[in-house]
Amino acid sequence: MKLTTLNYFVTVATEGNFTRASEKLYISQPTLSRRIQNLESELGVELFIRHNHGLTLSDAGEQFLKEVSDVLKRIDHLSHMFDHQVNSDEASHIFKIGYLQNFNMGKMYEIFEYFKNKHPNVQFVTKQDTPINLADGLSNGRYDLVFNLVTYLQTKQNIEKSIFLENYLQIAVPFHHILNDRKKVSFADLSSETFILLERQYSPVIVDYVIGQGIKNGFNLKANSYVKDLDEGLSRVSVGNDLAFLYSGMNDGTLEEKYHIKIIDIDNVSTDHTIAVAYNKEYKNELLQELFMYYKTVK
């Protein structure tokens, strides 16, 4: 196992794409892909899960990344032991970032870029995950920093959090729908409608909440279909009569035009769906604390 191969692995993990990683490493994509495949064969595990538009770390890959990060950090320390680079904060460091699927995370990436300009040796590995996994991952060290619904972080000890994105419930309706001229609706206005809901495993908090709000207002939500992500749900709204719930934090201002739908605020709903940025205070790392403060102060 060569040191260069470990560096290749980290670059692929942080870029999430063989093409971008090969460009950054100044090697051909086939060569890089072959080196990673050889590493996987040597270890006897699959380090990456391949997708059509990129890749993500497997469970084994996440474990391996943690160990490799520690090894590379120690090597970096050894290589600079007798020169001016004595501050551990200046050494290379990899942060594991978890965040929610479907939300507009543009500000997250803006801060990453700004932070890397100040600390060029820092790298980020990002992964989408469920609210429960994000909260648990922050407690057990799987993630260094997460962007999660605040309600999932409230019971966690030693967690420092700050509001990242105000987030409230909205409803998407077909463009020709009777409600499309309303700026706000209440749950009671939706009693006779049929809905497209996210599958509960992908967003249990929104599914449980809207079902509960329906019962609170005297009706059971009628779901005609269940979808895996926001794109599928809004696509179905655009061609039919069913409605779909979404969060304001998912709406980047282009969704109405993109899907030819109308998005309306829902009045008198809970504020517990705000998204927070959080880290575990037990992890004593000055760089991580500095990164957290960037998100806390830049609104």
Number of C-alpha atoms within 10 A of each C-alpha: 9 8 12 10 15 20 15 20 23 23 21 26 24 20 20 21 18 20 18 16 23 20 11 13 15 10 13 13 17 12 11 21 18 11 17 21 16 14 19 15 12 10 13 9 14 17 25 22 12 14 9 5 7 14 17 22 22 15 14 13 19 18 13 17 21 16 12 18 18 14 14 19 17 13 15 17 18 10 11 13 11 9 7 7 14 12 9 14 15 15 19 19 20 20 18 20 20 26 24 20 18 15 18 15 17 9 14 14 11 10 16 17 13 12 17 13 11 9 17 14 13 18 20 18 21 20 18 16 18 18 26 15 17 25 28 15 19 23 21 10 15 18 23 21 25 28 26 29 26 22 16 19 23 11 10 13 11 13 16 16 23 17 18 23 21 14 22 21 22 22 20 27 26 25 20 14 15 9 18 16 11 11 12 16 16 13 19 13 12 18 16 11 12 16 23 23 27 23 15 14 11 17 18 14 17 19 17 11 15 18 16 15 18 17 14 12 14 12 16 15 20 16 16 11 14 15 16 14 15 19 13 13 23 26 16 19 23 21 13 13 16 23 26 23 23 25 19 22 19 18 16 12 11 9 16 18 9 11 18 18 22 22 26 21 19 18 14 12 16 12 12 13 23 19 26 23 24 24 25 23 16 12 13 9 12 11 17 19 16 12 15 20 13 15 20 16 9 9 9
